[in-house]
């Protein structure tokens, strides 16, 4: 030992003493430690009684120290570049280490080879309970190796595999492990590439797994098919308390399946369905389920397509539900009617404490109704109403807050309601159904003496499918825009018969709130890409209409922009983000 000490430089000695003399825990993550300094830390770990340590680099040296250290329980090597080689030496150390319970390896450039080594270690390690491999590149092969370990490991309870390029094959392997694993309680698989096949496998596993309580699959590619299997699983699963399916591709059918499960499930407390494709039908099903569900306390439904009809049903549920404390309905299309229904519910609800209604289309009538409800509601502690369409309704809300010092109430960045009313109305599903019935039943027109001949259903269906693609397609961004804002874009659907898509005009609108300032170089910067992603045309369109509240609109037509006549299914139109940071709202609409 003395010889080792004699060979140390000044920085090594300083680090050695710091680690040797530390008690309980030590964070060295800001020390810019290289492999040479890490060797000094490793030497100190051989004699120190630390229980947790966070530092950069030195996987080889740290692994050597772990072979003799008998006190360290948590090691954080997040944000390093240890790669597969470092993961392999740490894995070897884990096989014999008897005190380490937590290991953090976030963003450490570990691939499938490193994950396979860690998997082998987990087969024999009997102390590790927490493993964090977030934001590496283990892929399906690495996930399969970890899954094999989970079949025999009896200590790991917390596993994070977020952001690891795991697809259906890796998810299916993990699902097989969940069928036999009896210890894992929390599993995180966010931001991977798991689709319906992987989700279906995990759903089947949940039918028999008796231990998992938290499952997160945020930011994958799960659609209705996967959601339906989750719904079936929730009917029989008796342990899961949190399910996160945010940012997937779940629509009404998937939401309806999960809603049916909520009517009988007795354990799920938190359900996250933000940023999916759920409309009124799905929201109505969930609302009906909330009327009888006795367990759910946290429900997230923001960034979907829920309008007044869905909000009305959820509001009716809030009148009788006695468990829900957190509800997020932000970034939908709820207007005054939905807000008024929710307000009536808040007058009698005694459990809801947090409600998100931000980024909807609620105007002054809805705001005043909510203000009236807050005069009698005594449980609400947080209400978010930012980025709606309120003017004098804000004053009513302020008056209501004066009598409730516990209430956190926000209504910043209100948008001119004309931003919505100036755009053409989208054809609704009800409109399409009405026309379809007209085509198939031969209903008599008011100005004709005889009924129209009814079309066969298959012909009428073909006509309606074609007509569906002629209606407007609207995409909207609503938040403060910065350099990293996502691009506002619309991809034209392909027509059944092929050929070009008739685009009569493109409307764009932008709002900067009532306090915003119009930039000097004001224009809409549009990019047209074909089905191969090749840029076919670019243009900068100046606004042609201006309204109070800094709302500005522009319309382009084939007469001035001939590229519209060439557009086909699969083409995409993008609006580059404005460089003005005060922009709150942009929308693009096709006719």
C-alpha positions in Angstrom: 0.0 0.0 0.0 2.8 2.4 0.9 4.4 1.9 -2.5 1.1 2.7 -4.2 0.8 5.9 -2.1 4.4 6.9 -3.0 3.6 6.7 -6.7 0.5 9.0 -6.5 0.6 12.6 -7.7 -0.9 15.5 -5.7 -4.4 15.2 -7.3 -4.4 11.4 -6.7 -3.5 11.9 -3.1 -6.2 14.5 -2.6 -8.8 12.2 -4.1 -7.5 9.2 -2.2 -7.8 11.1 1.1 -11.3 12.5 0.2 -12.7 9.0 -0.5 -10.8 7.4 2.4 -12.1 9.9 5.0 -15.7 10.2 3.6 -18.6 8.8 5.6 -21.7 7.2 4.2 -21.8 8.8 0.7 -19.7 10.9 -1.8 -20.5 12.7 -5.1 -17.4 13.1 -7.3 -19.3 13.6 -10.5 -17.9 17.2 -11.0 -14.3 16.3 -10.4 -13.4 15.6 -14.0 -11.7 12.3 -13.1 -9.7 10.3 -15.6 -8.6 6.7 -15.4 -5.4 7.7 -13.5 -7.3 9.5 -10.8 -9.9 6.8 -10.7 -7.1 4.3 -9.7 -6.5 6.4 -6.6 -10.2 6.3 -5.8 -10.2 2.6 -6.3 -7.4 2.2 -3.8 -9.3 4.2 -1.2 -12.4 2.1 -1.8 -10.5 -1.0 -0.7 -10.3 0.4 2.8 -13.2 2.9 3.0 -16.7 2.2 4.5 -18.7 4.3 1.9 -22.2 3.2 1.2 -22.8 5.2 -2.1 -20.5 6.8 -4.6 -21.1 8.9 -7.8 -18.2 9.6 -10.1 -17.0 9.8 -13.7 -14.9 7.2 -15.6 -12.4 4.6 -14.3 -14.5 1.5 -14.9 -11.5 -0.8 -14.8 -10.1 0.6 -11.6 -13.4 0.8 -9.9 -14.2 -2.8 -10.9 -10.9 -3.9 -9.3 -11.8 -2.1 -6.1 -15.3 -3.7 -6.0 -13.7 -7.1 -5.8 -12.4 -6.3 -2.3 -14.8 -3.5 -1.1 -17.4 -4.8 1.4 -19.4 -1.7 2.2 -20.4 0.1 -1.0 -24.2 -0.3 -1.7 -24.8 2.2 -4.5 -22.5 3.1 -7.5 -23.5 5.8 -10.0 -21.5 5.9 -13.2 -24.1 7.8 -15.2 -23.0 9.9 -18.2 -19.6 8.1 -18.7 -18.2 6.5 -21.9 -17.3 3.1 -20.4 -18.8 1.3 -23.4 -19.0 -2.4 -23.7 -15.4 -2.9 -22.4 -16.2 -1.1 -19.1 -19.5 -2.8 -18.8 -17.8 -6.2 -19.1 -15.3 -5.5 -16.3 -18.0 -4.2 -14.1 -20.1 -7.2 -14.8 -17.3 -9.5 -13.7 -17.0 -7.5 -10.5 -20.7 -7.9 -9.9 -20.5 -11.6 -9.9 -18.6 -11.6 -6.7 -19.7 -8.4 -5.0 -21.9 -9.0 -2.0 -23.0 -5.5 -0.9 -23.8 -3.4 -4.0 -27.6 -3.0 -4.3 -27.8 -0.1 -6.8 -25.9 0.5 -10.1 -26.4 3.5 -12.4 -25.1 3.3 -15.9 -27.2 5.9 -17.8 -25.7 7.3 -21.0 -22.7 5.1 -20.8 -22.5 4.0 -24.5 -23.2 0.4 -23.6 -24.3 -1.9 -26.5 -25.5 -5.4 -26.8 -22.1 -6.9 -25.8 -22.0 -5.0 -22.6 -25.6 -5.8 -21.8 -25.0 -9.5 -22.4 -22.1 -9.4 -19.9 -24.3 -7.6 -17.4 -27.0 -10.2 -18.0 -24.6 -13.0 -17.2 -23.7 -11.3 -14.0 -27.3 -10.9 -13.0 -27.7 -14.7 -13.2 -25.3 -15.1 -10.2 -25.4 -11.8 -8.4 -27.6 -12.0 -5.3 -27.6 -8.4 -3.9 -28.3 -5.9 -6.8 -31.9 -4.6 -6.5 -31.7 -1.6 -8.8 -30.1 -1.4 -12.3 -30.4 1.8 -14.5 -29.3 1.4 -18.1 -31.3 4.3 -19.5 -30.1 5.9 -22.8 -27.7 3.2 -24.0 -27.8 1.1 -27.2 -28.4 -2.4 -26.0 -31.0 -3.2 -28.7 -33.0 -6.4 -28.9 -30.0 -8.6 -28.4 -29.1 -6.8 -25.1 -32.7 -6.9 -24.0 -32.9 -10.6 -24.7 -29.8 -11.2 -22.5 -31.2 -9.2 -19.7 -34.5 -11.1 -20.1 -32.7 -14.4 -19.7 -31.2 -13.2 -16.5 -34.6 -12.1 -15.2 -35.8 -15.7 -15.5 -33.4 -16.8 -12.7 -32.5 -13.6 -10.9 -34.2 -13.4 -7.5 -33.2 -9.9 -6.2 -33.6 -7.2 -8.8 -36.7 -5.1 -8.2 -36.1 -2.0 -10.3 -35.0 -2.0 -13.9 -34.7 1.0 -16.3 -34.2 0.2 -20.0 -35.5 3.5 -21.4 -34.1 4.8 -24.7 -32.3 1.6 -25.8 -33.5 0.9 -29.3 -35.5 -2.1 -28.1 -38.1 -3.4 -30.5 -40.7 -6.1 -30.5 -38.2 -8.9 -30.3 -36.6 -7.5 -27.2 -40.0 -6.7 -25.6 -41.2 -10.3 -26.4 -38.2 -11.7 -24.6 -38.8 -9.5 -21.6 -42.4 -10.6 -21.6 -41.4 -14.2 -21.4 -39.2 -13.4 -18.4 -42.1 -11.6 -16.7 -44.1 -14.8 -16.7 -41.7 -16.5 -14.4 -39.9 -13.6 -12.6 -41.1 -13.2 -9.0 -39.2 -10.2 -7.8 -39.2 -7.3 -10.3 -41.5 -4.5 -9.2 -40.8 -1.6 -11.5 -39.9 -1.8 -15.2 -39.3 1.2 -17.5 -39.2 0.7 -21.3 -39.8 4.3 -22.4 -38.6 5.8 -25.7 -37.9 2.5 -27.4 -39.3 1.0 -30.6 -41.9 -1.3 -29.2 -45.0 -1.8 -31.3 -48.2 -3.8 -31.0 -46.5 -7.2 -31.2 -44.2 -6.4 -28.2 -47.0 -4.8 -26.3 -49.3 -7.7 -26.9 -46.6 -10.1 -25.5 -46.1 -7.9 -22.4 -49.9 -7.7 -22.0 -50.2 -11.5 -22.0 -47.4 -11.7 -19.4 -49.3 -9.3 -17.1 -52.1 -11.8 -17.0 -49.9 -14.2 -15.0 -47.2 -11.9 -13.4 -47.9 -11.5 -9.7 -45.2 -8.9 -8.7 -44.9 -6.0 -11.1 -46.5 -2.8 -9.8 -45.1 -0.1 -12.1 -44.8 -0.5 -15.9 -43.8 2.4 -18.2 -43.9 2.2 -22.0 -44.0 5.9 -22.8 -42.9 7.0 -26.3 -43.1 3.7 -28.2 -45.3 2.7 -31.2 -48.2 0.9 -29.5 -51.5 1.2 -31.2 -55.0 -0.1 -30.5 -54.1 -3.7 -31.0 -51.5 -3.5 -28.2 -53.8 -1.4 -26.0 -56.6 -4.0 -26.3 -54.4 -6.8 -24.9 -53.4 -4.5 -22.0 -57.1 -4.0 -21.4 -57.7 -7.7 -21.3 -54.7 -8.1 -18.9 -56.0 -5.4 -16.5 -59.2 -7.4 -16.1 -57.3 -10.2 -14.3 -54.0 -8.6 -13.1 -54.1 -7.9 -9.4 -50.8 -6.2 -8.7 -50.1 -3.4 -11.3 -50.7 0.1 -9.8 -49.1 2.3 -12.5 -49.3 2.0 -16.3 -47.7 4.6 -18.5 -48.7 4.5 -22.2 -48.0 8.2 -23.0 -46.9 9.2 -26.5 -48.0 6.1 -28.4 -50.6 5.6 -31.1 -53.6 4.5 -29.1 -57.0 5.6 -30.5 -60.6 5.3 -29.4 -60.7 1.5 -29.8 -57.7 1.0 -27.5 -59.0 3.5 -25.0 -62.4 1.7 -25.0 -60.7 -1.6 -24.2 -58.7 -0.1 -21.3 -61.9 1.6 -20.1 -63.7 -1.7 -19.9 -60.9 -3.1 -17.8 -61.1 -0.1 -15.4 -64.7 -1.1 -14.6 -63.4 -4.3 -12.9 -59.8 -3.7 -12.1 -59.2 -3.1 -8.4 -55.5 -2.2 -8.2 -54.5 0.4 -10.9 -54.0 3.8 -9.3 -52.2 5.7 -12.1 -53.0 5.6 -15.8 -51.1 7.8 -18.2 -52.5 8.1 -21.8 -51.1 11.6 -22.8 -50.1 12.3 -26.4 -52.1 9.5 -28.1 -55.0 9.7 -30.6 -57.9 9.4 -28.3 -61.1 11.2 -29.3 -64.5 11.7 -27.8 -65.5 8.1 -28.1 -62.5 6.9 -26.1 -62.9 9.6 -23.6 -66.6 8.8 -23.2 -65.8 5.2 -22.5 -63.2 6.2 -19.9 -65.7 8.5 -18.3 -68.3 5.7 -18.0 -65.6 3.6 -16.4 -64.8 6.3 -13.8 -68.3 6.2 -12.6 -67.7 2.7 -11.2 -64.0 2.5 -10.7 -63.0 2.8 -7.0 -59.2 2.8 -7.2 -57.8 5.2 -9.9 -56.3 8.4 -8.4 -54.3 9.8 -11.3 -55.5 10.0 -14.9 -53.6 11.8 -17.7 -55.3 12.4 -21.1 -53.6 15.5 -22.4 -52.5 15.9 -26.1 -55.3 13.9 -27.5 -58.4 14.8 -29.6 -61.0 15.1 -26.9 -63.7 17.6 -27.4 -66.9 18.7 -25.5 -68.6 15.4 -25.9 -65.8 13.5 -24.1 -65.4 16.2 -21.5 -69.2 16.0 -20.7 -69.0 12.3 -19.9 -65.9 12.7 -17.8 -67.6 15.6 -16.0 -70.6 13.4 -15.2 -68.2 10.8 -13.8 -66.6 13.4 -11.6 -69.9 14.0 -9.9 -69.9 10.4 -8.5 -66.3 9.4 -8.5 -64.7 9.5 -5.1 -61.1 8.5 -5.7 -59.6 10.6 -8.5 -57.3 13.4 -7.3 -55.4 14.3 -10.5 -56.9 14.7 -13.9 -55.0 16.2 -16.9 -57.2 17.1 -20.0 -54.8 19.7 -21.3 -54.0 20.1 -25.1 -57.3 18.8 -26.4 -60.2 20.6 -28.1 -62.5 21.2 -25.1 -64.6 24.4 -25.5 -67.1 26.3 -23.4 -69.6 23.5 -23.3 -67.2 21.0 -21.9 -65.8 23.5 -19.5 -69.2 24.3 -18.2 -70.0 20.6 -17.6 -66.7 20.2 -15.7 -67.6 23.3 -13.7 -70.9 21.8 -12.6 -69.1 18.7 -11.5 -66.6 20.6 -9.5 -69.4 22.1 -7.4 -70.1 18.6 -5.9 -66.8 16.8 -6.4 -64.8 16.5 -3.1 -61.7 14.6 -4.1 -60.1 16.2 -7.2 -57.2 18.5 -6.3 -55.3 19.0 -9.6 -57.0 19.7 -12.9 -55.3 20.5 -16.2 -57.4 22.3 -18.8 -54.6 24.2 -20.4 -54.3 24.5 -24.2 -57.9 23.9 -25.1 -60.5 26.2 -26.6 -62.2 27.5 -23.5 -63.6 31.0 -23.8 -65.2 33.5 -21.4 -68.4 31.5 -20.8 -66.4 28.5 -19.7 -64.0 30.6 -17.6 -66.9 32.2 -15.8 -68.5 28.9 -15.1 -65.3 27.5 -13.7 -64.9 30.7 -11.5 -68.4 30.1 -10.1 -67.5 26.5 -9.3 -64.3 27.6 -7.5 -66.5 29.8 -5.2 -68.0 26.6 -3.7 -65.3 24.0 -4.3 -63.0 23.5 -1.3 -60.7 20.7 -2.4 -59.1 22.0 -5.7 -55.5 23.1 -5.1 -54.3 23.5 -8.8 -56.1 24.5 -11.9 -54.3 25.1 -15.2 -56.0 27.2 -17.8 -53.1 28.6 -19.8 -53.3 29.0 -23.6 -57.1 29.0 -23.9 -59.3 31.7 -25.5 -60.3 33.8 -22.5 -60.5 37.6 -22.1 -62.8 39.0 -19.3 -63.2 35.5 -18.0 -59.7 35.9 -16.5 -61.0 38.6 -14.2 -63.7 36.3 -12.9 -61.1 33.6 -12.2 -59.0 36.1 -10.3 -61.9 37.1 -8.1 -62.5 33.4 -7.3 -58.9 32.9 -6.4 -59.0 35.8 -3.9 -61.2 33.7 -1.6 -59.0 30.6 -1.9 -55.4 31.1 -0.9 -54.6 27.4 -1.3 -55.5 27.4 -5.0 -52.7 27.6 -7.6 -54.5 29.1 -10.7 -52.7 29.8 -14.0 -54.2 31.3 -17.2 -51.2 32.8 -19.0 -50.8 33.2 -22.8 -54.5 33.4 -23.8 -55.1 33.0 -27.6 -57.5 35.0 -29.8 -60.5 32.8 -30.3 -60.6 33.7 -33.9 -57.6 31.4 -34.3 -60.1 28.6 -34.3 -63.3 30.2 -35.7 -61.6 31.6 -38.8 -60.6 28.1 -40.0 -63.0 26.0 -42.0 -64.8 23.4 -40.0 -63.5 19.9 -40.3 -66.0 17.2 -41.5 -66.9 15.1 -38.4 -67.5 11.4 -38.2 -71.2 12.3 -37.6 -71.3 14.2 -40.9 -69.8 11.3 -42.8 -72.3 8.9 -41.2 -75.2 11.2 -42.3 -74.0 11.3 -45.9 -73.4 7.6 -45.9 -77.0 6.9 -44.7 -78.3 9.2 -47.5 -76.4 7.3 -50.1 -77.5 3.9 -48.9 -81.2 4.5 -47.9 -82.3 6.6 -50.9 -83.8 9.3 -48.7 -86.1 11.8 -50.4 -84.7 15.3 -51.0 -86.9 18.3 -50.1 -87.1 19.6 -53.6 -87.7 16.4 -55.4 -90.9 14.4 -55.7 -89.2 11.0 -55.8 -86.5 9.4 -53.7 -83.0 9.0 -54.9 -82.0 5.4 -55.8 -80.0 3.8 -53.0 -76.4 2.9 -53.8 -75.1 -0.5 -52.8 -73.2 -0.3 -49.5 -69.8 -1.2 -51.1 -70.1 1.6 -53.7 -71.2 4.1 -51.1 -68.3 3.1 -48.8 -65.8 3.6 -51.7 -67.3 7.1 -52.3 -67.1 8.0 -48.7 -63.5 6.8 -48.4 -62.6 9.0 -51.3 -64.5 11.9 -49.9 -62.8 11.5 -46.5 -59.5 12.5 -48.1 -61.0 15.7 -49.5 -61.8 17.2 -46.2 -59.4 19.5 -44.4 -56.5 18.1 -42.5 -55.5 20.3 -39.5 -52.4 20.0 -37.4 -51.6 22.5 -34.6 -48.8 23.4 -32.3 -49.7 25.3 -29.2 -46.9 26.3 -26.8 -44.1 28.8 -26.6 -41.8 28.1 -29.6 -38.0 27.8 -29.2 -35.1 26.6 -31.4 -35.8 23.0 -30.5 -39.6 23.2 -31.2 -40.9 20.4 -33.3 -41.7 21.1 -36.9 -45.4 21.7 -37.7 -46.1 19.4 -40.6 -49.0 17.6 -42.4 -48.7 14.5 -44.6 -51.4 14.1 -47.2 -53.2 10.7 -47.0 -53.1 8.5 -50.1 -56.3 8.2 -52.1 -57.7 4.8 -52.7 -57.6 5.2 -56.5 -54.1 6.7 -56.4 -53.2 9.8 -58.4 -52.9 13.4 -57.2 -54.8 14.8 -54.2 -57.0 17.7 -54.9 -55.8 20.6 -52.6 -57.9 23.7 -53.2 -55.9 25.8 -50.7 -53.7 25.8 -47.7 -54.4 28.0 -44.7 -51.9 28.8 -42.0 -52.4 30.9 -38.9 -50.2 32.1 -36.0 -51.0 33.7 -32.7 -48.7 35.4 -30.2 -51.1 35.9 -27.4 -52.6 39.2 -26.4 -49.3 40.6 -25.2 -47.1 39.3 -28.1 -45.2 41.5 -30.5 -45.3 41.0 -34.3 -41.8 40.4 -35.6 -40.4 42.7 -38.4 -39.6 39.8 -40.8 -43.0 38.3 -40.4 -43.8 35.4 -42.8 -44.8 31.7 -42.9 -41.9 29.6 -44.2 -43.3 26.6 -46.0 -41.5 23.5 -47.3 -43.1 21.0 -49.7 -41.6 17.5 -49.8 -42.7 14.6 -52.0 -43.3 11.0 -50.9 -39.6 10.3 -50.9 -38.9 13.3 -48.6 -37.3 15.3 -51.4 -37.8 19.1 -51.2 -39.9 20.1 -54.2 -40.7 23.6 -53.3 -40.0 26.3 -50.7 -41.7 29.6 -50.2 -42.1 32.4 -47.6 -45.7 33.6 -47.4 -46.5 36.9 -45.8 -49.7 37.1 -43.6 -52.6 38.6 -45.4 -55.1 38.9 -42.5 -54.5 40.4 -39.1 -56.8 40.3 -36.1 -56.8 41.7 -32.6 -54.6 39.8 -30.2 -51.8 39.4 -32.8 -53.5 36.7 -34.7 -52.3 36.5 -38.4 -53.4 34.3 -41.2 -52.4 33.5 -44.8 -53.9 31.4 -47.6 -52.1 30.0 -50.6 -54.0 28.7 -53.7 -52.9 27.0 -57.0 -53.2 30.2 -58.9 -50.3 31.7 -57.0 -48.5 28.5 -56.0 -48.9 25.9 -58.8 -47.1 23.2 -56.8 -50.5 22.5 -55.1 -51.7 21.0 -58.4 -48.8 18.5 -58.3 -49.3 17.2 -54.8 -50.0 13.5 -54.3 -50.7 11.2 -51.3 -47.6 11.0 -49.2 -46.5 14.5 -49.8 -45.7 16.6 -46.7 -45.9 20.3 -46.1 -43.8 21.7 -43.2 -43.9 25.1 -41.5 -40.5 26.1 -40.1 -40.7 27.2 -36.5 -40.8 31.0 -36.1 -37.7 32.6 -34.7 -39.9 34.8 -32.5 -40.0 33.2 -29.0 -43.4 34.8 -28.2 -45.3 32.6 -30.7 -47.9 30.6 -28.8 -49.9 29.0 -31.6 -49.6 27.8 -35.2 -51.9 25.8 -37.3 -52.0 24.5 -40.9 -55.2 23.5 -42.6 -55.7 21.8 -46.0 -58.9 22.2 -48.2 
